[in-house]
Amino acid sequence: MDSINKNQPEHNHEDLNGAAAVEKIKHIIDKAESCFFSTVVAVAGSSGTRPMGVQQVDEQGNLWFLSASDSHKNQEIAINPDVTLYFQGSAHSDFLVLKGTATASRDQQKINELWQPIFKTWFTEGENDPRISVVKVAPREGYYWDTKHGFAVAGIKMVVGAITGKTLDDSIEGKVRI
């Protein structure tokens, strides 16, 4: 007798810690490239949420951004450093939400490391613009939703599942902790 119910979904939950969590974060952020960056506090004239491009995810899982030192975001981080970042890498997978602590600084070495010529659009004096700052977000926890085998395999499994009446869910989700 078959003990597996054909309508029962496949195993689709996996919590990740340490290096595995950092790899999943990097994988999704590489696809998304930008996020909604939300602060806990919103100063006058700010919604508390804005799109931001991630410039780097380091080996410890910290996310690095460039920001104007006089921005609402930097003001809000100074009041309360707790932030939430929302990523979407595609319409059907590569979703990630991270909660962490943000710090803003004038670390010139890190600014130089992250600098790209396109940033002159916002920082007209280049890498030494007095308004440029670097924001580091150290994630505490998060949650991801993704596919196990990529969108093509997930799509095939959905079609086969619909034809056969068997649940063939290729999604995977779980907590990430650094």
Secondary structure, 3 states (H helix, E strand, C coil): CCCCCCCCCCCCECCEEHHHHHHHHHHHHHHHCEEEEEECCCCCCCCCEEEEECCEECCCCCEEEEEECCCHHHHHHHHCCEEEEEEECCCCCCEEEEEEEEEEECCHHHHHHHCCHHHHHCCCCHHHCCCEEEEEEEEEEEEEEEECCCHHHHHHHHHHHHHHCCCCCCEEEEEEEC
